[in-house]
Amino acid sequence: MRFGNMEVRPLGGGAGCLMMMILFSVLASVVGTVLLNLLFD
């Protein structure tokens, strides 16, 4: 992954990057669900 002229290499290469994206997606959905439940409770 590149940010400007800086290269960021995730642990485990491509597979590690994919796992981090999946993990972030799951965490974001869980946090979103909890926040919505707190708002509309």
VEXSE-221903 format. One line per 10 residues: number of its first residue (from 1); for each residue x, y, z of C-alpha. Coordinates in steps of 0.1 Angstrom, whole numbers, plus 5000, padded with zeros to 4 digits. Layout:
BEGIN
NUM> X Y Z ~ ...
This chain:
BEGIN
1> 5000 5000 5000 ~ 5013 5035 4992 ~ 5008 5068 5010 ~ 5023 5095 4988 ~ 5060 5085 4985 ~ 5059 5062 5015 ~ 5055 5024 5010 ~ 5037 5005 5038 ~ 5041 4968 5038 ~ 5016 4949 5059
11> 5026 4918 5079 ~ 5022 4886 5058 ~ 5023 4904 5025 ~ 4991 4904 5003 ~ 4973 4878 5025 ~ 4980 4898 5056 ~ 4967 4929 5040 ~ 4935 4911 5030 ~ 4930 4897 5065 ~ 4935 4932 5080
21> 4909 4946 5057 ~ 4884 4919 5066 ~ 4892 4923 5103 ~ 4887 4961 5101 ~ 4855 4956 5082 ~ 4841 4933 5108 ~ 4852 4955 5137 ~ 4837 4986 5120 ~ 4803 4968 5115 ~ 4803 4956 5151
31> 4811 4991 5164 ~ 4785 5006 5141 ~ 4758 4982 5153 ~ 4766 4989 5190 ~ 4765 5027 5184 ~ 4731 5024 5165 ~ 4717 5003 5194 ~ 4728 5029 5219 ~ 4714 5058 5199 ~ 4679 5042 5192
41> 4675 5024 5225
